[in-house]
Amino acid sequence: IGLFFGFRYRFSGPELERDSINDVMENVDGRLKVKVLLAQALFGNPDILMMDEPTNNLDINAINWLEDFLLDFEGTVIVVSHDRAFMDNMVDRVAEVDNGQVNLYKGNCSAYLRTREERLERLRAEAAKQAEEIAQARAERAEKAALSSYFKQQGMSEEEINQAIKDFKANREKQRPNVDAITRERDDALAELAQTVSYT
């Protein structure tokens, strides 16, 4: 879907075959019928044009004429089209309808696709981070429940259990740097081994 605004008026008209000028619409070829209907809409000098797949059944000359006309049109044009080249040439705003929401993007169709992909990438990263935080919170709750159950079996009071859990977590944090260092040494050794194997 494309939206664009603020152009001037110029009109020369789509090329119509002379032999078809006096034909009735039901006898007109489908491609020519599109041109006639298009000319009928444009000659009214409307303030707003709403166009659904306007380049369908148009030849390249008619499409070029339509682009020139729309670039000079003073009013507002709302276009629904799958013609990416046409949209790239014509629009400077894109409205995306997704799950009942309308998202507006500045730029033509190609700019919209780039910006949309960047937006989706951010949303995916945020969703992954949120999922990781939820998983971590669940793991911490499960760990706390397991520790509480263990210490309760030792006959400890609620206050003693809470303190024991705090001490357990503090002790683990003290040991974490050593664990991280061991992990780094292991990864370095594996990388060095892989490099050695690749040369042999």
Salt bridges, closest charged atoms under 4 A:
ASP29 OD2 - ARG31 NE 3.75
GLU53 OE2 - HIS82 ND1 2.47
ASP59 OD2 - LYS35 NZ 3.07
ASP72 OD2 - ARG10 NE 3.37
ASP92 OD1 - ARG93 NH1 3.81
GLU96 OE2 - ARG116 NE 2.44
GLU117 OE2 - ARG124 NH2 2.67
GLU121 OE1 - ARG124 NH2 2.93
GLU143 OE2 - ARG172 NH1 2.37
GLU173 OE2 - ARG176 NH2 2.87
ASP187 OD1 - ARG186 NH2 3.07
